[in-house]
Amino acid sequence: MKKLSIIGIAFLAVSFASCKKDYTCTCTDTNGGSSVTKIIGVNKKTAKANCVSTTISAYGYAQTKTCTLSK
């Protein structure tokens, strides 16, 4: 019985572990340019943190970079 509960706890711990995968971050900007960045071996939270849309404004000119994350 003790062995069965240890196996159950181990299985439960593995099922909650975060899966590390490869993601692709695709960004396009207002000038029509685009870039693709591969993010390898991370969990989804880290991939989202590294694939961020931004807006840069200087001298009355604004440039927006829109990024999307995919597997």
N, CA, C, O and CB atoms as a CASP TS submission, in Angstrom:
PFRMAT TS
TARGET T0000
AUTHOR 0000-0000-0000
METHOD Language model
MODEL 1
PARENT N/A
ATOM      1  N   MET     1       0.819  -1.188   0.000  1.00  0.00           N
ATOM      2  CA  MET     1       0.000   0.000   0.000  1.00  0.00           C
ATOM      3  C   MET     1       0.869   1.261   0.000  1.00  0.00           C
ATOM      4  O   MET     1       0.561   2.239  -0.682  1.00  0.00           O
ATOM      5  CB  MET     1      -0.935  -0.007   1.203  1.00  0.00           C
ATOM      6  N   LYS     2       1.958   1.224   0.775  1.00  0.00           N
ATOM      7  CA  LYS     2       2.855   2.372   0.845  1.00  0.00           C
ATOM      8  C   LYS     2       3.510   2.628  -0.505  1.00  0.00           C
ATOM      9  O   LYS     2       3.673   3.778  -0.913  1.00  0.00           O
ATOM     10  CB  LYS     2       3.924   2.153   1.919  1.00  0.00           C
ATOM     11  N   LYS     3       3.887   1.551  -1.201  1.00  0.00           N
ATOM     12  CA  LYS     3       4.514   1.676  -2.516  1.00  0.00           C
ATOM     13  C   LYS     3       3.537   2.282  -3.516  1.00  0.00           C
ATOM     14  O   LYS     3       3.934   3.095  -4.352  1.00  0.00           O
ATOM     15  CB  LYS     3       5.006   0.305  -3.015  1.00  0.00           C
ATOM     16  N   LEU     4       2.276   1.902  -3.442  1.00  0.00           N
ATOM     17  CA  LEU     4       1.253   2.423  -4.349  1.00  0.00           C
ATOM     18  C   LEU     4       1.052   3.924  -4.137  1.00  0.00           C
ATOM     19  O   LEU     4       0.897   4.667  -5.106  1.00  0.00           O
ATOM     20  CB  LEU     4      -0.076   1.676  -4.145  1.00  0.00           C
ATOM     21  N   SER     5       1.053   4.373  -2.894  1.00  0.00           N
ATOM     22  CA  SER     5       0.862   5.802  -2.647  1.00  0.00           C
ATOM     23  C   SER     5       2.080   6.614  -3.099  1.00  0.00           C
ATOM     24  O   SER     5       1.920   7.738  -3.574  1.00  0.00           O
ATOM     25  CB  SER     5       0.589   6.050  -1.158  1.00  0.00           C
ATOM     26  N   ILE     6       3.280   6.073  -2.963  1.00  0.00           N
ATOM     27  CA  ILE     6       4.483   6.765  -3.443  1.00  0.00           C
ATOM     28  C   ILE     6       4.450   6.901  -4.962  1.00  0.00           C
ATOM     29  O   ILE     6       4.800   7.951  -5.501  1.00  0.00           O
ATOM     30  CB  ILE     6       5.759   6.010  -3.004  1.00  0.00           C
ATOM     31  N   ILE     7       4.035   5.851  -5.646  1.00  0.00           N
ATOM     32  CA  ILE     7       3.923   5.906  -7.111  1.00  0.00           C
ATOM     33  C   ILE     7       2.865   6.930  -7.513  1.00  0.00           C
ATOM     34  O   ILE     7       3.065   7.679  -8.469  1.00  0.00           O
ATOM     35  CB  ILE     7       3.570   4.506  -7.692  1.00  0.00           C
ATOM     36  N   GLY     8       1.757   6.972  -6.805  1.00  0.00           N
ATOM     37  CA  GLY     8       0.700   7.946  -7.100  1.00  0.00           C
ATOM     38  C   GLY     8       1.168   9.376  -6.913  1.00  0.00           C
ATOM     39  O   GLY     8       0.869  10.244  -7.733  1.00  0.00           O
ATOM     40  N   ILE     9       1.899   9.623  -5.840  1.00  0.00           N
ATOM     41  CA  ILE     9       2.429  10.972  -5.590  1.00  0.00           C
ATOM     42  C   ILE     9       3.442  11.365  -6.661  1.00  0.00           C
ATOM     43  O   ILE     9       3.448  12.507  -7.120  1.00  0.00           O
ATOM     44  CB  ILE     9       3.081  11.047  -4.194  1.00  0.00           C
ATOM     45  N   ALA    10       4.290  10.435  -7.057  1.00  0.00           N
ATOM     46  CA  ALA    10       5.277  10.711  -8.107  1.00  0.00           C
ATOM     47  C   ALA    10       4.589  11.034  -9.429  1.00  0.00           C
ATOM     48  O   ALA    10       4.996  11.963 -10.127  1.00  0.00           O
ATOM     49  CB  ALA    10       6.225   9.512  -8.286  1.00  0.00           C
ATOM     50  N   PHE    11       3.555  10.279  -9.777  1.00  0.00           N
ATOM     51  CA  PHE    11       2.819  10.535 -11.014  1.00  0.00           C
ATOM     52  C   PHE    11       2.150  11.902 -10.973  1.00  0.00           C
ATOM     53  O   PHE    11       2.155  12.627 -11.968  1.00  0.00           O
ATOM     54  CB  PHE    11       1.770   9.440 -11.253  1.00  0.00           C
ATOM     55  N   LEU    12       1.580  12.255  -9.840  1.00  0.00           N
ATOM     56  CA  LEU    12       0.922  13.548  -9.689  1.00  0.00           C
ATOM     57  C   LEU    12       1.915  14.699  -9.838  1.00  0.00           C
ATOM     58  O   LEU    12       1.611  15.711 -10.469  1.00  0.00           O
ATOM     59  CB  LEU    12       0.224  13.631  -8.334  1.00  0.00           C
ATOM     60  N   ALA    13       3.093  14.540  -9.259  1.00  0.00           N
ATOM     61  CA  ALA    13       4.126  15.583  -9.362  1.00  0.00           C
ATOM     62  C   ALA    13       4.574  15.771 -10.806  1.00  0.00           C
ATOM     63  O   ALA    13       4.770  16.901 -11.251  1.00  0.00           O
ATOM     64  CB  ALA    13       5.336  15.232  -8.481  1.00  0.00           C
ATOM     65  N   VAL    14       4.736  14.686 -11.532  1.00  0.00           N
ATOM     66  CA  VAL    14       5.155  14.772 -12.935  1.00  0.00           C
ATOM     67  C   VAL    14       4.069  15.418 -13.786  1.00  0.00           C
ATOM     68  O   VAL    14       4.378  16.169 -14.711  1.00  0.00           O
ATOM     69  CB  VAL    14       5.495  13.375 -13.485  1.00  0.00           C
ATOM     70  N   SER    15       2.809  15.140 -13.488  1.00  0.00           N
ATOM     71  CA  SER    15       1.717  15.695 -14.299  1.00  0.00           C
ATOM     72  C   SER    15       1.590  17.203 -14.119  1.00  0.00           C
ATOM     73  O   SER    15       1.101  17.883 -15.021  1.00  0.00           O
ATOM     74  CB  SER    15       0.394  15.020 -13.937  1.00  0.00           C
ATOM     75  N   PHE    16       2.020  17.747 -12.975  1.00  0.00           N
ATOM     76  CA  PHE    16       1.958  19.188 -12.757  1.00  0.00           C
ATOM     77  C   PHE    16       3.222  19.914 -13.211  1.00  0.00           C
ATOM     78  O   PHE    16       3.264  21.144 -13.213  1.00  0.00           O
ATOM     79  CB  PHE    16       1.712  19.470 -11.301  1.00  0.00           C
ATOM     80  N   ALA    17       4.227  19.176 -13.586  1.00  0.00           N
ATOM     81  CA  ALA    17       5.474  19.805 -14.029  1.00  0.00           C
ATOM     82  C   ALA    17       5.226  20.559 -15.326  1.00  0.00           C
ATOM     83  O   ALA    17       4.463  20.107 -16.179  1.00  0.00           O
ATOM     84  CB  ALA    17       6.597  18.747 -14.219  1.00  0.00           C
ATOM     85  N   SER    18       5.853  21.674 -15.466  1.00  0.00           N
ATOM     86  CA  SER    18       5.697  22.494 -16.647  1.00  0.00           C
ATOM     87  C   SER    18       6.468  21.883 -17.812  1.00  0.00           C
ATOM     88  O   SER    18       7.639  21.527 -17.677  1.00  0.00           O
ATOM     89  CB  SER    18       6.168  23.928 -16.376  1.00  0.00           C
ATOM     90  N   CYS    19       5.805  21.766 -18.947  1.00  0.00           N
ATOM     91  CA  CYS    19       6.428  21.174 -20.127  1.00  0.00           C
ATOM     92  C   CYS    19       7.269  22.227 -20.843  1.00  0.00           C
ATOM     93  O   CYS    19       6.806  23.341 -21.087  1.00  0.00           O
ATOM     94  CB  CYS    19       5.357  20.587 -21.083  1.00  0.00           C
ATOM     95  N   LYS    20       8.472  21.877 -21.168  1.00  0.00           N
ATOM     96  CA  LYS    20       9.341  22.788 -21.905  1.00  0.00           C
ATOM     97  C   LYS    20       9.248  22.434 -23.383  1.00  0.00           C
ATOM     98  O   LYS    20       9.462  21.287 -23.776  1.00  0.00           O
ATOM     99  CB  LYS    20      10.823  22.708 -21.395  1.00  0.00           C
ATOM    100  N   LYS    21       8.931  23.420 -24.183  1.00  0.00           N
ATOM    101  CA  LYS    21       8.716  23.226 -25.611  1.00  0.00           C
ATOM    102  C   LYS    21       9.453  24.310 -26.386  1.00  0.00           C
ATOM    103  O   LYS    21      10.061  25.211 -25.811  1.00  0.00           O
ATOM    104  CB  LYS    21       7.206  23.240 -25.951  1.00  0.00           C
ATOM    105  N   ASP    22       9.380  24.196 -27.693  1.00  0.00           N
ATOM    106  CA  ASP    22       9.928  25.213 -28.590  1.00  0.00           C
ATOM    107  C   ASP    22       8.779  26.086 -29.087  1.00  0.00           C
ATOM    108  O   ASP    22       7.725  25.573 -29.463  1.00  0.00           O
ATOM    109  CB  ASP    22      10.697  24.559 -29.790  1.00  0.00           C
ATOM    110  N   TYR    23       8.977  27.382 -29.089  1.00  0.00           N
ATOM    111  CA  TYR    23       7.964  28.330 -29.538  1.00  0.00           C
ATOM    112  C   TYR    23       8.545  29.225 -30.616  1.00  0.00           C
ATOM    113  O   TYR    23       9.763  29.351 -30.746  1.00  0.00           O
ATOM    114  CB  TYR    23       7.435  29.174 -28.361  1.00  0.00           C
ATOM    115  N   THR    24       7.658  29.851 -31.394  1.00  0.00           N
ATOM    116  CA  THR    24       8.050  30.796 -32.428  1.00  0.00           C
ATOM    117  C   THR    24       7.364  32.124 -32.157  1.00  0.00           C
ATOM    118  O   THR    24       6.149  32.182 -31.971  1.00  0.00           O
ATOM    119  CB  THR    24       7.693  30.262 -33.844  1.00  0.00           C
ATOM    120  N   CYS    25       8.152  33.188 -32.137  1.00  0.00           N
ATOM    121  CA  CYS    25       7.640  34.540 -31.944  1.00  0.00           C
ATOM    122  C   CYS    25       7.741  35.270 -33.288  1.00  0.00           C
ATOM    123  O   CYS    25       8.839  35.480 -33.805  1.00  0.00           O
ATOM    124  CB  CYS    25       8.436  35.304 -30.809  1.00  0.00           C
ATOM    125  N   THR    26       6.601  35.649 -33.843  1.00  0.00           N
ATOM    126  CA  THR    26       6.555  36.351 -35.122  1.00  0.00           C
ATOM    127  C   THR    26       6.146  37.799 -34.866  1.00  0.00           C
ATOM    128  O   THR    26       5.088  38.064 -34.295  1.00  0.00           O
ATOM    129  CB  THR    26       5.567  35.654 -36.116  1.00  0.00           C
ATOM    130  N   CYS    27       6.997  38.732 -35.296  1.00  0.00           N
ATOM    131  CA  CYS    27       6.739  40.158 -35.073  1.00  0.00           C
ATOM    132  C   CYS    27       6.648  40.893 -36.407  1.00  0.00           C
ATOM    133  O   CYS    27       7.425  40.633 -37.325  1.00  0.00           O
ATOM    134  CB  CYS    27       7.846  40.782 -34.192  1.00  0.00           C
ATOM    135  N   THR    28       5.694  41.809 -36.503  1.00  0.00           N
ATOM    136  CA  THR    28       5.581  42.693 -37.664  1.00  0.00           C
ATOM    137  C   THR    28       5.550  44.122 -37.150  1.00  0.00           C
ATOM    138  O   THR    28       5.034  44.386 -36.064  1.00  0.00           O
ATOM    139  CB  THR    28       4.301  42.368 -38.524  1.00  0.00           C
ATOM    140  N   ASP    29       6.105  45.048 -37.935  1.00  0.00           N
ATOM    141  CA  ASP    29       6.096  46.449 -37.513  1.00  0.00           C
ATOM    142  C   ASP    29       5.320  47.305 -38.508  1.00  0.00           C
ATOM    143  O   ASP    29       4.931  46.836 -39.577  1.00  0.00           O
ATOM    144  CB  ASP    29       7.533  46.978 -37.363  1.00  0.00           C
ATOM    145  N   THR    30       5.104  48.557 -38.143  1.00  0.00           N
ATOM    146  CA  THR    30       4.290  49.452 -38.966  1.00  0.00           C
ATOM    147  C   THR    30       4.958  49.810 -40.287  1.00  0.00           C
ATOM    148  O   THR    30       4.283  50.294 -41.196  1.00  0.00           O
ATOM    149  CB  THR    30       3.984  50.714 -38.200  1.00  0.00           C
ATOM    150  N   ASN    31       6.255  49.589 -40.420  1.00  0.00           N
ATOM    151  CA  ASN    31       6.953  49.855 -41.678  1.00  0.00           C
ATOM    152  C   ASN    31       6.846  48.694 -42.651  1.00  0.00           C
ATOM    153  O   ASN    31       7.366  48.778 -43.764  1.00  0.00           O
ATOM    154  CB  ASN    31       8.411  50.160 -41.410  1.00  0.00           C
ATOM    155  N   GLY    32       6.185  47.613 -42.260  1.00  0.00           N
ATOM    156  CA  GLY    32       6.030  46.460 -43.136  1.00  0.00           C
ATOM    157  C   GLY    32       7.092  45.398 -42.928  1.00  0.00           C
ATOM    158  O   GLY    32       7.053  44.357 -43.583  1.00  0.00           O
ATOM    159  N   GLY    33       8.029  45.633 -42.042  1.00  0.00           N
ATOM    160  CA  GLY    33       9.065  44.647 -41.754  1.00  0.00           C
ATOM    161  C   GLY    33       8.543  43.558 -40.840  1.00  0.00           C
ATOM    162  O   GLY    33       7.579  43.759 -40.102  1.00  0.00           O
ATOM    163  N   SER    34       9.187  42.401 -40.895  1.00  0.00           N
ATOM    164  CA  SER    34       8.798  41.307 -40.009  1.00  0.00           C
ATOM    165  C   SER    34      10.035  40.529 -39.585  1.00  0.00           C
ATOM    166  O   SER    34      11.069  40.551 -40.252  1.00  0.00           O
ATOM    167  CB  SER    34       7.775  40.371 -40.700  1.00  0.00           C
ATOM    168  N   SER    35       9.897  39.843 -38.460  1.00  0.00           N
ATOM    169  CA  SER    35      10.977  38.999 -37.975  1.00  0.00           C
ATOM    170  C   SER    35      10.386  37.784 -37.273  1.00  0.00           C
ATOM    171  O   SER    35       9.293  37.843 -36.711  1.00  0.00           O
ATOM    172  CB  SER    35      11.912  39.785 -37.024  1.00  0.00           C
ATOM    173  N   VAL    36      11.128  36.685 -37.316  1.00  0.00           N
ATOM    174  CA  VAL    36      10.721  35.451 -36.661  1.00  0.00           C
ATOM    175  C   VAL    36      11.845  35.029 -35.730  1.00  0.00           C
ATOM    176  O   VAL    36      12.999  34.926 -36.147  1.00  0.00           O
ATOM    177  CB  VAL    36      10.389  34.329 -37.700  1.00  0.00           C
ATOM    178  N   THR    37      11.507  34.784 -34.469  1.00  0.00           N
ATOM    179  CA  THR    37      12.489  34.361 -33.487  1.00  0.00           C
ATOM    180  C   THR    37      12.055  33.028 -32.896  1.00  0.00           C
ATOM    181  O   THR    37      10.911  32.882 -32.464  1.00  0.00           O
ATOM    182  CB  THR    37      12.665  35.429 -32.378  1.00  0.00           C
ATOM    183  N   LYS    38      12.960  32.054 -32.874  1.00  0.00           N
ATOM    184  CA  LYS    38      12.659  30.765 -32.253  1.00  0.00           C
ATOM    185  C   LYS    38      13.106  30.821 -30.802  1.00  0.00           C
ATOM    186  O   LYS    38      14.228  31.222 -30.496  1.00  0.00           O
ATOM    187  CB  LYS    38      13.356  29.586 -33.010  1.00  0.00           C
ATOM    188  N   ILE    39      12.203  30.408 -29.912  1.00  0.00           N
ATOM    189  CA  ILE    39      12.487  30.341 -28.486  1.00  0.00           C
ATOM    190  C   ILE    39      12.474  28.857 -28.131  1.00  0.00           C
ATOM    191  O   ILE    39      11.427  28.212 -28.187  1.00  0.00           O
ATOM    192  CB  ILE    39      11.438  31.174 -27.622  1.00  0.00           C
ATOM    193  N   ILE    40      13.621  28.324 -27.770  1.00  0.00           N
ATOM    194  CA  ILE    40      13.792  26.878 -27.656  1.00  0.00           C
ATOM    195  C   ILE    40      13.884  26.426 -26.199  1.00  0.00           C
ATOM    196  O   ILE    40      14.605  27.012 -25.392  1.00  0.00           O
ATOM    197  CB  ILE    40      15.037  26.440 -28.412  1.00  0.00           C
ATOM    198  N   GLY    41      13.131  25.363 -25.885  1.00  0.00           N
ATOM    199  CA  GLY    41      13.238  24.688 -24.596  1.00  0.00           C
ATOM    200  C   GLY    41      12.801  25.496 -23.390  1.00  0.00           C
ATOM    201  O   GLY    41      13.485  25.501 -22.367  1.00  0.00           O
ATOM    202  N   VAL    42      11.657  26.188 -23.498  1.00  0.00           N
ATOM    203  CA  VAL    42      11.151  26.981 -22.373  1.00  0.00           C
ATOM    204  C   VAL    42       9.684  26.651 -22.130  1.00  0.00           C
ATOM    205  O   VAL    42       9.029  26.038 -22.973  1.00  0.00           O
ATOM    206  CB  VAL    42      11.329  28.500 -22.640  1.00  0.00           C
ATOM    207  N   ASN    43       9.175  27.061 -20.976  1.00  0.00           N
ATOM    208  CA  ASN    43       7.751  26.884 -20.730  1.00  0.00           C
ATOM    209  C   ASN    43       6.991  28.067 -21.341  1.00  0.00           C
ATOM    210  O   ASN    43       7.601  29.046 -21.770  1.00  0.00           O
ATOM    211  CB  ASN    43       7.460  26.761 -19.199  1.00  0.00           C
ATOM    212  N   LYS    44       5.671  27.972 -21.378  1.00  0.00           N
ATOM    213  CA  LYS    44       4.867  28.978 -22.068  1.00  0.00           C
ATOM    214  C   LYS    44       4.985  30.359 -21.418  1.00  0.00           C
ATOM    215  O   LYS    44       4.990  31.373 -22.117  1.00  0.00           O
ATOM    216  CB  LYS    44       3.410  28.545 -22.093  1.00  0.00           C
ATOM    217  N   LYS    45       5.078  30.403 -20.106  1.00  0.00           N
ATOM    218  CA  LYS    45       5.189  31.688 -19.403  1.00  0.00           C
ATOM    219  C   LYS    45       6.459  32.428 -19.814  1.00  0.00           C
ATOM    220  O   LYS    45       6.426  33.636 -20.050  1.00  0.00           O
ATOM    221  CB  LYS    45       5.176  31.472 -17.878  1.00  0.00           C
ATOM    222  N   THR    46       7.571  31.710 -19.901  1.00  0.00           N
ATOM    223  CA  THR    46       8.841  32.325 -20.305  1.00  0.00           C
ATOM    224  C   THR    46       8.791  32.760 -21.767  1.00  0.00           C
ATOM    225  O   THR    46       9.305  33.821 -22.121  1.00  0.00           O
ATOM    226  CB  THR    46      10.012  31.346 -20.085  1.00  0.00           C
ATOM    227  N   ALA    47       8.173  31.941 -22.611  1.00  0.00           N
ATOM    228  CA  ALA    47       8.052  32.300 -24.027  1.00  0.00           C
ATOM    229  C   ALA    47       7.235  33.582 -24.199  1.00  0.00           C
ATOM    230  O   ALA    47       7.596  34.449 -24.996  1.00  0.00           O
ATOM    231  CB  ALA    47       7.405  31.149 -24.819  1.00  0.00           C
ATOM    232  N   LYS    48       6.137  33.699 -23.454  1.00  0.00           N
ATOM    233  CA  LYS    48       5.325  34.925 -23.524  1.00  0.00           C
ATOM    234  C   LYS    48       6.107  36.141 -23.059  1.00  0.00           C
ATOM    235  O   LYS    48       5.962  37.228 -23.617  1.00  0.00           O
ATOM    236  CB  LYS    48       4.058  34.776 -22.681  1.00  0.00           C
ATOM    237  N   ALA    49       6.933  35.961 -22.044  1.00  0.00           N
ATOM    238  CA  ALA    49       7.734  37.077 -21.525  1.00  0.00           C
ATOM    239  C   ALA    49       8.779  37.545 -22.533  1.00  0.00           C
ATOM    240  O   ALA    49       9.200  38.700 -22.488  1.00  0.00           O
ATOM    241  CB  ALA    49       8.420  36.672 -20.224  1.00  0.00           C
ATOM    242  N   ASN    50       9.202  36.669 -23.438  1.00  0.00           N
ATOM    243  CA  ASN    50      10.215  37.012 -24.435  1.00  0.00           C
ATOM    244  C   ASN    50       9.633  37.400 -25.791  1.00  0.00           C
ATOM    245  O   ASN    50      10.379  37.737 -26.710  1.00  0.00           O
ATOM    246  CB  ASN    50      11.150  35.859 -24.613  1.00  0.00           C
ATOM    247  N   CYS    51       8.329  37.357 -25.922  1.00  0.00           N
ATOM    248  CA  CYS    51       7.661  37.718 -27.183  1.00  0.00           C
ATOM    249  C   CYS    51       6.699  38.864 -26.872  1.00  0.00           C
ATOM    250  O   CYS    51       5.515  38.640 -26.619  1.00  0.00           O
ATOM    251  CB  CYS    51       6.895  36.476 -27.824  1.00  0.00           C
ATOM    252  N   VAL    52       7.219  40.093 -26.894  1.00  0.00           N
ATOM    253  CA  VAL    52       6.470  41.251 -26.415  1.00  0.00           C
ATOM    254  C   VAL    52       6.270  42.265 -27.536  1.00  0.00           C
ATOM    255  O   VAL    52       7.203  42.585 -28.273  1.00  0.00           O
ATOM    256  CB  VAL    52       7.191  41.905 -25.230  1.00  0.00           C
ATOM    257  N   SER    53       5.050  42.763 -27.655  1.00  0.00           N
ATOM    258  CA  SER    53       4.748  43.846 -28.588  1.00  0.00           C
ATOM    259  C   SER    53       5.184  45.163 -27.957  1.00  0.00           C
ATOM    260  O   SER    53       5.048  45.356 -26.749  1.00  0.00           O
ATOM    261  CB  SER    53       3.226  43.874 -28.952  1.00  0.00           C
ATOM    262  N   THR    54       5.714  46.077 -28.790  1.00  0.00           N
ATOM    263  CA  THR    54       6.202  47.356 -28.266  1.00  0.00           C
ATOM    264  C   THR    54       5.794  48.509 -29.171  1.00  0.00           C
ATOM    265  O   THR    54       5.461  48.318 -30.341  1.00  0.00           O
ATOM    266  CB  THR    54       7.726  47.327 -28.109  1.00  0.00           C
ATOM    267  N   THR    55       5.828  49.709 -28.603  1.00  0.00           N
ATOM    268  CA  THR    55       5.641  50.941 -29.365  1.00  0.00           C
ATOM    269  C   THR    55       6.767  51.883 -28.978  1.00  0.00           C
ATOM    270  O   THR    55       6.983  52.163 -27.799  1.00  0.00           O
ATOM    271  CB  THR    55       4.228  51.589 -29.097  1.00  0.00           C
ATOM    272  N   ILE    56       7.482  52.367 -29.987  1.00  0.00           N
ATOM    273  CA  ILE    56       8.577  53.305 -29.773  1.00  0.00           C
ATOM    274  C   ILE    56       8.172  54.632 -30.388  1.00  0.00           C
ATOM    275  O   ILE    56       7.760  54.696 -31.546  1.00  0.00           O
ATOM    276  CB  ILE    56       9.920  52.778 -30.388  1.00  0.00           C
ATOM    277  N   SER    57       8.294  55.690 -29.598  1.00  0.00           N
ATOM    278  CA  SER    57       7.912  57.009 -30.076  1.00  0.00           C
ATOM    279  C   SER    57       9.069  57.976 -29.862  1.00  0.00           C
ATOM    280  O   SER    57       9.578  58.120 -28.751  1.00  0.00           O
ATOM    281  CB  SER    57       6.637  57.509 -29.360  1.00  0.00           C
ATOM    282  N   ALA    58       9.481  58.646 -30.959  1.00  0.00           N
ATOM    283  CA  ALA    58      10.568  59.628 -30.864  1.00  0.00           C
ATOM    284  C   ALA    58      10.389  60.675 -31.963  1.00  0.00           C
ATOM    285  O   ALA    58      10.110  60.343 -33.115  1.00  0.00           O
ATOM    286  CB  ALA    58      11.969  58.935 -30.980  1.00  0.00           C
ATOM    287  N   TYR    59      10.551  61.914 -31.594  1.00  0.00           N
ATOM    288  CA  TYR    59      10.503  63.033 -32.549  1.00  0.00           C
ATOM    289  C   TYR    59       9.207  63.066 -33.349  1.00  0.00           C
ATOM    290  O   TYR    59       9.226  63.374 -34.540  1.00  0.00           O
ATOM    291  CB  TYR    59      11.679  62.951 -33.504  1.00  0.00           C
ATOM    292  N   GLY    60       8.095  62.757 -32.719  1.00  0.00           N
ATOM    293  CA  GLY    60       6.800  62.810 -33.382  1.00  0.00           C
ATOM    294  C   GLY    60       6.508  61.634 -34.286  1.00  0.00           C
ATOM    295  O   GLY    60       5.509  61.646 -35.005  1.00  0.00           O
ATOM    296  N   TYR    61       7.335  60.639 -34.268  1.00  0.00           N
ATOM    297  CA  TYR    61       7.165  59.454 -35.106  1.00  0.00           C
ATOM    298  C   TYR    61       7.011  58.251 -34.193  1.00  0.00           C
ATOM    299  O   TYR    61       7.789  58.078 -33.254  1.00  0.00           O
ATOM    300  CB  TYR    61       8.369  59.266 -36.089  1.00  0.00           C
ATOM    301  N   ALA    62       6.018  57.421 -34.460  1.00  0.00           N
ATOM    302  CA  ALA    62       5.785  56.236 -33.627  1.00  0.00           C
ATOM    303  C   ALA    62       5.900  54.976 -34.488  1.00  0.00           C
ATOM    304  O   ALA    62       5.394  54.922 -35.609  1.00  0.00           O
ATOM    305  CB  ALA    62       4.385  56.305 -32.939  1.00  0.00           C
ATOM    306  N   GLN    63       6.552  54.001 -33.957  1.00  0.00           N
ATOM    307  CA  GLN    63       6.660  52.705 -34.629  1.00  0.00           C
ATOM    308  C   GLN    63       6.164  51.627 -33.676  1.00  0.00           C
ATOM    309  O   GLN    63       6.618  51.524 -32.537  1.00  0.00           O
ATOM    310  CB  GLN    63       8.131  52.418 -35.083  1.00  0.00           C
ATOM    311  N   THR    64       5.223  50.828 -34.165  1.00  0.00           N
ATOM    312  CA  THR    64       4.640  49.765 -33.358  1.00  0.00           C
ATOM    313  C   THR    64       5.085  48.405 -33.881  1.00  0.00           C
ATOM    314  O   THR    64       5.033  48.142 -35.083  1.00  0.00           O
ATOM    315  CB  THR    64       3.104  49.865 -33.353  1.00  0.00           C
ATOM    316  N   LYS    65       5.519  47.554 -32.972  1.00  0.00           N
ATOM    317  CA  LYS    65       5.908  46.180 -33.311  1.00  0.00           C
ATOM    318  C   LYS    65       4.916  45.260 -32.622  1.00  0.00           C
ATOM    319  O   LYS    65       4.820  45.251 -31.394  1.00  0.00           O
ATOM    320  CB  LYS    65       7.399  45.857 -32.873  1.00  0.00           C
ATOM    321  N   THR    66       4.168  44.476 -33.416  1.00  0.00           N
ATOM    322  CA  THR    66       3.167  43.564 -32.887  1.00  0.00           C
ATOM    323  C   THR    66       3.688  42.136 -33.000  1.00  0.00           C
ATOM    324  O   THR    66       4.054  41.689 -34.088  1.00  0.00           O
ATOM    325  CB  THR    66       1.816  43.724 -33.636  1.00  0.00           C
ATOM    326  N   CYS    67       3.722  41.416 -31.870  1.00  0.00           N
ATOM    327  CA  CYS    67       4.268  40.066 -31.837  1.00  0.00           C
ATOM    328  C   CYS    67       3.210  39.051 -31.438  1.00  0.00           C
ATOM    329  O   CYS    67       2.351  39.331 -30.602  1.00  0.00           O
ATOM    330  CB  CYS    67       5.444  39.995 -30.878  1.00  0.00           C
ATOM    331  N   THR    68       3.277  37.863 -32.044  1.00  0.00           N
ATOM    332  CA  THR    68       2.408  36.761 -31.694  1.00  0.00           C
ATOM    333  C   THR    68       3.236  35.523 -31.433  1.00  0.00           C
ATOM    334  O   THR    68       4.270  35.313 -32.068  1.00  0.00           O
ATOM    335  CB  THR    68       1.381  36.502 -32.796  1.00  0.00           C
ATOM    336  N   LEU    69       2.786  34.707 -30.505  1.00  0.00           N
ATOM    337  CA  LEU    69       3.498  33.494 -30.106  1.00  0.00           C
ATOM    338  C   LEU    69       2.767  32.280 -30.640  1.00  0.00           C
ATOM    339  O   LEU    69       1.542  32.198 -30.548  1.00  0.00           O
ATOM    340  CB  LEU    69       3.639  33.410 -28.571  1.00  0.00           C
ATOM    341  N   SER    70       3.509  31.340 -31.195  1.00  0.00           N
ATOM    342  CA  SER    70       2.922  30.094 -31.663  1.00  0.00           C
ATOM    343  C   SER    70       3.875  28.942 -31.386  1.00  0.00           C
ATOM    344  O   SER    70       5.051  29.159 -31.095  1.00  0.00           O
ATOM    345  CB  SER    70       2.589  30.174 -33.165  1.00  0.00           C
ATOM    346  N   LYS    71       3.374  27.732 -31.476  1.00  0.00           N
ATOM    347  CA  LYS    71       4.193  26.540 -31.229  1.00  0.00           C
ATOM    348  C   LYS    71       4.923  26.150 -32.476  1.00  0.00           C
ATOM    349  O   LYS    71       5.667  25.169 -32.474  1.00  0.00           O
ATOM    350  CB  LYS    71       3.342  25.375 -30.734  1.00  0.00           C
TER
END
